[in-house]
Amino acid sequence: MKRLGIIDIGSNSMRLIIIRIRPDGAFKLIDEVRDSVRLGEKINKVNVLSTEKMEAAMKTLRFFLSLCEALEVDEIICTATEAVRRATNQVEFLKMVRDRLDLEIRVLTGEEEAYFDYFGAIHTLDLTDCLLMDIGGSSTELVLVKQKEAKRLIA
């Protein structure tokens, strides 16, 4: 069975979940951990991530990777949302993580973030017609759902 680690780098918190995926596609949560890094907290008026917050994120990512190693994770998927998405020093942060930790981060667009909100909600809740709202640390996404289909994504 495959073990997958998923890291979400948000504006306020960073999360890691580790799941075991069976050959039939069913999965079981093995572990989850969260740290309130507040990466977007000291972002200045020109959207620069502070060195202090980037180093705090590095420390948390290092811990997440050591946990993945200890639990024999086969693959790690790492995504980032609004704080990294709008940071003018995004490339510097992504390079720092890649160079120091050999970890690639996929920065989600606002629309992708809204879609994943929809995908998670529609597969875990009994929803048909609704308006989904994700209020994050630095952004809000809306998804209009009609007959279980995403009709409009707003980020």
CYANA upper distance limits for C-alpha pairs under 8 A (distance plus 0.5 A):
  1 MET  CA     20 ARG  CA      6.98
  1 MET  CA     21 ILE  CA      6.32
  1 MET  CA     22 ARG  CA      5.72
  1 MET  CA     23 PRO  CA      7.10
  2 LYS  CA     20 ARG  CA      6.20
  2 LYS  CA     21 ILE  CA      5.73
  2 LYS  CA     22 ARG  CA      7.32
  2 LYS  CA     73 VAL  CA      8.17
  2 LYS  CA     74 ASP  CA      6.79
  3 ARG  CA     18 ILE  CA      7.39
  3 ARG  CA     19 ILE  CA      6.19
  3 ARG  CA     20 ARG  CA      4.99
  3 ARG  CA     21 ILE  CA      6.73
  3 ARG  CA     72 GLU  CA      7.68
  3 ARG  CA     73 VAL  CA      5.27
  3 ARG  CA     74 ASP  CA      5.75
  3 ARG  CA     75 GLU  CA      7.31
  4 LEU  CA     18 ILE  CA      6.11
  4 LEU  CA     19 ILE  CA      5.85
  4 LEU  CA     20 ARG  CA      6.87
  4 LEU  CA     21 ILE  CA      7.94
  4 LEU  CA     73 VAL  CA      6.15
  4 LEU  CA     74 ASP  CA      6.48
  4 LEU  CA     75 GLU  CA      5.60
  4 LEU  CA     76 ILE  CA      6.39
  4 LEU  CA     77 ILE  CA      8.19
  5 GLY  CA     16 LEU  CA      7.21
  5 GLY  CA     17 ILE  CA      6.24
  5 GLY  CA     18 ILE  CA      4.91
  5 GLY  CA     19 ILE  CA      7.04
  5 GLY  CA     68 CYS  CA      7.15
  5 GLY  CA     73 VAL  CA      6.80
  5 GLY  CA     74 ASP  CA      8.40
  5 GLY  CA     75 GLU  CA      6.71
  5 GLY  CA     76 ILE  CA      5.07
  5 GLY  CA     77 ILE  CA      6.74
  6 ILE  CA     15 ARG  CA      8.48
  6 ILE  CA     16 LEU  CA      6.05
  6 ILE  CA     17 ILE  CA      5.87
  6 ILE  CA     18 ILE  CA      6.93
  6 ILE  CA     76 ILE  CA      6.25
  6 ILE  CA     77 ILE  CA      5.34
  6 ILE  CA     78 CYS  CA      6.32
  6 ILE  CA     79 THR  CA      8.48
  7 ILE  CA     14 MET  CA      7.65
  7 ILE  CA     15 ARG  CA      6.07
  7 ILE  CA     16 LEU  CA      4.99
  7 ILE  CA     17 ILE  CA      7.23
  7 ILE  CA     76 ILE  CA      7.95
  7 ILE  CA     77 ILE  CA      6.69
  7 ILE  CA     78 CYS  CA      5.05
  7 ILE  CA     79 THR  CA      6.72
  8 ASP  CA     14 MET  CA      6.08
  8 ASP  CA     15 ARG  CA      5.68
  8 ASP  CA     16 LEU  CA      7.04
  8 ASP  CA     78 CYS  CA      6.55
  8 ASP  CA     79 THR  CA      5.62
  8 ASP  CA     80 ALA  CA      6.33
  8 ASP  CA     81 THR  CA      8.31
  9 ILE  CA     13 SER  CA      7.18
  9 ILE  CA     14 MET  CA      5.11
  9 ILE  CA     15 ARG  CA      7.23
  9 ILE  CA     78 CYS  CA      8.09
  9 ILE  CA     79 THR  CA      6.55
  9 ILE  CA     80 ALA  CA      4.93
  9 ILE  CA     81 THR  CA      6.89
 10 GLY  CA     14 MET  CA      6.14
 10 GLY  CA     38 ARG  CA      8.46
 10 GLY  CA     39 LEU  CA      7.89
 10 GLY  CA     80 ALA  CA      6.47
 10 GLY  CA     81 THR  CA      5.91
 10 GLY  CA     82 GLU  CA      7.29
 10 GLY  CA     83 ALA  CA      7.29
 10 GLY  CA    136 GLY  CA      8.42
 10 GLY  CA    137 GLY  CA      7.76
 11 SER  CA     38 ARG  CA      6.25
 11 SER  CA     39 LEU  CA      5.77
 11 SER  CA     40 GLY  CA      5.18
 11 SER  CA     41 GLU  CA      7.88
 11 SER  CA     81 THR  CA      7.56
 11 SER  CA     82 GLU  CA      6.75
 11 SER  CA     83 ALA  CA      5.41
 11 SER  CA     84 VAL  CA      8.15
 11 SER  CA    136 GLY  CA      8.00
 11 SER  CA    137 GLY  CA      5.69
 11 SER  CA    138 SER  CA      6.55
 12 ASN  CA     36 SER  CA      6.36
 12 ASN  CA     37 VAL  CA      6.57
 12 ASN  CA     38 ARG  CA      4.33
 12 ASN  CA     39 LEU  CA      6.45
 12 ASN  CA     40 GLY  CA      6.92
 12 ASN  CA     41 GLU  CA      7.74
 12 ASN  CA    137 GLY  CA      5.93
 13 SER  CA     34 ARG  CA      7.25
 13 SER  CA     35 ASP  CA      6.06
 13 SER  CA     36 SER  CA      4.74
 13 SER  CA     37 VAL  CA      5.90
 13 SER  CA     38 ARG  CA      6.30
 13 SER  CA     39 LEU  CA      8.03
 14 MET  CA     34 ARG  CA      6.16
 14 MET  CA     35 ASP  CA      5.86
 14 MET  CA     36 SER  CA      6.92
 14 MET  CA     37 VAL  CA      7.11
 14 MET  CA     57 ALA  CA      8.49
 14 MET  CA     60 THR  CA      8.30
 15 ARG  CA     32 GLU  CA      7.80
 15 ARG  CA     33 VAL  CA      6.29
 15 ARG  CA     34 ARG  CA      4.86
 15 ARG  CA     35 ASP  CA      7.04
 16 LEU  CA     32 GLU  CA      5.99
 16 LEU  CA     33 VAL  CA      5.84
 16 LEU  CA     34 ARG  CA      6.89
 16 LEU  CA     64 PHE  CA      7.16
 17 ILE  CA     29 LEU  CA      7.78
 17 ILE  CA     30 ILE  CA      8.14
 17 ILE  CA     31 ASP  CA      6.31
 17 ILE  CA     32 GLU  CA      4.75
 17 ILE  CA     33 VAL  CA      7.10
 18 ILE  CA     29 LEU  CA      6.62
 18 ILE  CA     30 ILE  CA      5.93
 18 ILE  CA     31 ASP  CA      5.71
 18 ILE  CA     32 GLU  CA      6.70
 18 ILE  CA     68 CYS  CA      8.08
 18 ILE  CA     73 VAL  CA      8.11
 19 ILE  CA     27 PHE  CA      6.83
 19 ILE  CA     28 LYS  CA      5.93
 19 ILE  CA     29 LEU  CA      4.93
 19 ILE  CA     30 ILE  CA      5.66
 19 ILE  CA     31 ASP  CA      7.62
 20 ARG  CA     27 PHE  CA      5.92
 20 ARG  CA     28 LYS  CA      5.79
 20 ARG  CA     29 LEU  CA      7.03
 20 ARG  CA     30 ILE  CA      7.13
 21 ILE  CA     25 GLY  CA      6.48
 21 ILE  CA     26 ALA  CA      6.34
 21 ILE  CA     27 PHE  CA      4.83
 21 ILE  CA     28 LYS  CA      7.18
 22 ARG  CA     26 ALA  CA      5.89
 22 ARG  CA     27 PHE  CA      6.48
 35 ASP  CA     60 THR  CA      7.62
 37 VAL  CA     53 LYS  CA      7.57
 37 VAL  CA     56 ALA  CA      6.80
 37 VAL  CA     57 ALA  CA      6.74
 37 VAL  CA     60 THR  CA      8.28
 38 ARG  CA     53 LYS  CA      7.69
 39 LEU  CA     43 ILE  CA      8.21
 39 LEU  CA     49 LEU  CA      7.63
 39 LEU  CA     53 LYS  CA      5.69
 39 LEU  CA     54 MET  CA      7.27
 39 LEU  CA     56 ALA  CA      8.39
 39 LEU  CA     57 ALA  CA      7.41
 39 LEU  CA     83 ALA  CA      7.33
 40 GLY  CA     49 LEU  CA      7.24
 40 GLY  CA     53 LYS  CA      8.33
 40 GLY  CA     83 ALA  CA      5.55
 40 GLY  CA     84 VAL  CA      8.39
 40 GLY  CA    137 GLY  CA      8.35
 40 GLY  CA    138 SER  CA      7.88
 42 LYS  CA     49 LEU  CA      7.30
 42 LYS  CA     50 SER  CA      6.52
 42 LYS  CA     53 LYS  CA      7.87
 43 ILE  CA     47 ASN  CA      5.89
 43 ILE  CA     48 VAL  CA      5.76
 43 ILE  CA     49 LEU  CA      5.32
 43 ILE  CA     50 SER  CA      6.59
 43 ILE  CA     83 ALA  CA      8.42
 43 ILE  CA     87 ALA  CA      8.35
 44 ASN  CA     48 VAL  CA      6.08
 44 ASN  CA     49 LEU  CA      7.72
 44 ASN  CA     50 SER  CA      8.36
 46 VAL  CA     88 THR  CA      7.73
 47 ASN  CA     86 ARG  CA      7.00
 47 ASN  CA     87 ALA  CA      5.37
 47 ASN  CA     88 THR  CA      6.13
 47 ASN  CA     89 ASN  CA      8.36
 48 VAL  CA     87 ALA  CA      5.82
 48 VAL  CA     88 THR  CA      5.97
 48 VAL  CA     89 ASN  CA      6.20
 49 LEU  CA     53 LYS  CA      7.36
 49 LEU  CA     54 MET  CA      7.25
 49 LEU  CA     83 ALA  CA      8.33
 49 LEU  CA     84 VAL  CA      8.31
 49 LEU  CA     87 ALA  CA      6.65
 49 LEU  CA     88 THR  CA      8.33
 49 LEU  CA     89 ASN  CA      7.13
 49 LEU  CA     90 GLN  CA      8.40
 50 SER  CA     54 MET  CA      6.74
 51 THR  CA     55 GLU  CA      6.62
 52 GLU  CA     56 ALA  CA      6.80
 53 LYS  CA     57 ALA  CA      6.66
 54 MET  CA     58 MET  CA      6.73
 54 MET  CA     93 PHE  CA      7.47
 55 GLU  CA     59 LYS  CA      6.78
 56 ALA  CA     60 THR  CA      6.89
 57 ALA  CA     61 LEU  CA      6.56
 58 MET  CA     62 ARG  CA      6.53
 58 MET  CA     97 VAL  CA      7.40
 59 LYS  CA     63 PHE  CA      6.88
 60 THR  CA     64 PHE  CA      6.68
 61 LEU  CA     65 LEU  CA      6.59
 62 ARG  CA     66 SER  CA      6.77
 62 ARG  CA    101 LEU  CA      7.59
 63 PHE  CA     67 LEU  CA      6.76
 64 PHE  CA     68 CYS  CA      6.74
 65 LEU  CA     69 GLU  CA      6.67
 66 SER  CA     70 ALA  CA      6.65
 67 LEU  CA     71 LEU  CA      6.65
 68 CYS  CA     72 GLU  CA      6.53
 68 CYS  CA     73 VAL  CA      5.64
 69 GLU  CA     73 VAL  CA      6.55
 77 ILE  CA    105 ILE  CA      8.22
 78 CYS  CA    103 LEU  CA      8.29
 78 CYS  CA    104 GLU  CA      7.27
 78 CYS  CA    105 ILE  CA      5.51
 78 CYS  CA    106 ARG  CA      6.72
 79 THR  CA    105 ILE  CA      5.80
 79 THR  CA    106 ARG  CA      5.17
 79 THR  CA    107 VAL  CA      6.11
 79 THR  CA    108 LEU  CA      7.12
 80 ALA  CA     84 VAL  CA      6.66
 80 ALA  CA     85 ARG  CA      7.68
 80 ALA  CA    105 ILE  CA      7.17
 80 ALA  CA    106 ARG  CA      6.75
 80 ALA  CA    107 VAL  CA      5.24
 80 ALA  CA    108 LEU  CA      6.62
 81 THR  CA     85 ARG  CA      6.20
 81 THR  CA    107 VAL  CA      6.52
 81 THR  CA    108 LEU  CA      6.10
 81 THR  CA    109 THR  CA      7.86
 81 THR  CA    110 GLY  CA      8.14
 81 THR  CA    113 GLU  CA      7.79
 82 GLU  CA     86 ARG  CA      6.54
 82 GLU  CA    110 GLY  CA      8.02
 82 GLU  CA    138 SER  CA      6.61
 82 GLU  CA    139 SER  CA      6.79
 83 ALA  CA     87 ALA  CA      6.58
 83 ALA  CA    138 SER  CA      7.20
 84 VAL  CA     90 GLN  CA      6.23
 84 VAL  CA    107 VAL  CA      7.58
 85 ARG  CA     90 GLN  CA      7.49
 85 ARG  CA    107 VAL  CA      6.59
 85 ARG  CA    108 LEU  CA      7.66
 85 ARG  CA    109 THR  CA      7.69
 86 ARG  CA     90 GLN  CA      8.02
 89 ASN  CA     93 PHE  CA      6.92
 90 GLN  CA     94 LEU  CA      6.64
 91 VAL  CA     95 LYS  CA      6.51
 92 GLU  CA     96 MET  CA      6.58
 93 PHE  CA     97 VAL  CA      6.85
 94 LEU  CA     98 ARG  CA      6.65
 94 LEU  CA    104 GLU  CA      7.91
 94 LEU  CA    105 ILE  CA      7.11
 95 LYS  CA     99 ASP  CA      6.36
 96 MET  CA    100 ARG  CA      6.44
 97 VAL  CA    101 LEU  CA      5.94
 97 VAL  CA    102 ASP  CA      7.23
 97 VAL  CA    103 LEU  CA      6.55
 97 VAL  CA    104 GLU  CA      7.83
 98 ARG  CA    102 ASP  CA      4.95
 98 ARG  CA    103 LEU  CA      5.31
 98 ARG  CA    104 GLU  CA      6.22
 99 ASP  CA    103 LEU  CA      8.40
108 LEU  CA    112 GLU  CA      6.24
108 LEU  CA    113 GLU  CA      6.55
109 THR  CA    113 GLU  CA      6.75
110 GLY  CA    114 ALA  CA      6.73
110 GLY  CA    141 GLU  CA      7.67
110 GLY  CA    154 ILE  CA      8.23
110 GLY  CA    155 ALA  CA      5.35
111 GLU  CA    115 TYR  CA      6.62
111 GLU  CA    141 GLU  CA      8.40
111 GLU  CA    153 LEU  CA      6.60
111 GLU  CA    154 ILE  CA      7.10
111 GLU  CA    155 ALA  CA      6.22
112 GLU  CA    116 PHE  CA      6.72
113 GLU  CA    117 ASP  CA      6.78
113 GLU  CA    141 GLU  CA      7.99
114 ALA  CA    118 TYR  CA      6.80
114 ALA  CA    134 ASP  CA      8.17
114 ALA  CA    141 GLU  CA      5.90
114 ALA  CA    142 LEU  CA      7.01
114 ALA  CA    143 VAL  CA      6.96
114 ALA  CA    153 LEU  CA      6.61
114 ALA  CA    154 ILE  CA      7.58
114 ALA  CA    155 ALA  CA      7.19
115 TYR  CA    119 PHE  CA      6.54
115 TYR  CA    143 VAL  CA      8.12
115 TYR  CA    150 ALA  CA      8.33
115 TYR  CA    153 LEU  CA      7.49
116 PHE  CA    120 GLY  CA      6.53
117 ASP  CA    121 ALA  CA      6.67
117 ASP  CA    132 LEU  CA      8.38
117 ASP  CA    134 ASP  CA      7.64
118 TYR  CA    122 ILE  CA      6.40
118 TYR  CA    132 LEU  CA      7.64
118 TYR  CA    143 VAL  CA      7.16
118 TYR  CA    150 ALA  CA      7.53
119 PHE  CA    123 HIS  CA      6.76
120 GLY  CA    124 THR  CA      6.76
121 ALA  CA    125 LEU  CA      6.11
121 ALA  CA    127 LEU  CA      8.40
122 ILE  CA    126 ASP  CA      7.50
122 ILE  CA    127 LEU  CA      6.64
122 ILE  CA    148 LYS  CA      7.28
127 LEU  CA    148 LYS  CA      6.95
128 THR  CA    145 VAL  CA      7.47
128 THR  CA    146 LYS  CA      6.70
128 THR  CA    147 GLN  CA      5.29
128 THR  CA    148 LYS  CA      5.07
129 ASP  CA    144 LEU  CA      8.35
129 ASP  CA    145 VAL  CA      5.68
129 ASP  CA    146 LYS  CA      4.97
129 ASP  CA    147 GLN  CA      6.05
129 ASP  CA    148 LYS  CA      6.89
130 CYS  CA    144 LEU  CA      6.71
130 CYS  CA    145 VAL  CA      5.65
130 CYS  CA    146 LYS  CA      7.25
131 LEU  CA    142 LEU  CA      7.32
131 LEU  CA    143 VAL  CA      6.16
131 LEU  CA    144 LEU  CA      5.18
131 LEU  CA    145 VAL  CA      6.50
132 LEU  CA    142 LEU  CA      6.04
132 LEU  CA    143 VAL  CA      5.52
132 LEU  CA    144 LEU  CA      7.01
132 LEU  CA    145 VAL  CA      7.99
133 MET  CA    140 THR  CA      7.47
133 MET  CA    141 GLU  CA      6.24
133 MET  CA    142 LEU  CA      5.15
133 MET  CA    143 VAL  CA      7.15
134 ASP  CA    140 THR  CA      5.95
134 ASP  CA    141 GLU  CA      5.63
134 ASP  CA    142 LEU  CA      7.05
135 ILE  CA    139 SER  CA      6.80
135 ILE  CA    140 THR  CA      5.04
135 ILE  CA    141 GLU  CA      7.25
136 GLY  CA    140 THR  CA      6.33
139 SER  CA    155 ALA  CA      8.14
140 THR  CA    155 ALA  CA      6.87
141 GLU  CA    153 LEU  CA      7.94
141 GLU  CA    154 ILE  CA      6.16
141 GLU  CA    155 ALA  CA      5.02
142 LEU  CA    153 LEU  CA      6.43
142 LEU  CA    154 ILE  CA      5.51
142 LEU  CA    155 ALA  CA      6.99
143 VAL  CA    150 ALA  CA      6.93
143 VAL  CA    151 LYS  CA      7.86
143 VAL  CA    152 ARG  CA      6.13
143 VAL  CA    153 LEU  CA      5.15
143 VAL  CA    154 ILE  CA      6.79
144 LEU  CA    150 ALA  CA      6.37
144 LEU  CA    151 LYS  CA      6.02
144 LEU  CA    152 ARG  CA      5.59
144 LEU  CA    153 LEU  CA      7.17
145 VAL  CA    149 GLU  CA      5.82
145 VAL  CA    150 ALA  CA      5.11
145 VAL  CA    151 LYS  CA      6.18
145 VAL  CA    152 ARG  CA      7.89
146 LYS  CA    150 ALA  CA      7.10
146 LYS  CA    151 LYS  CA      6.96
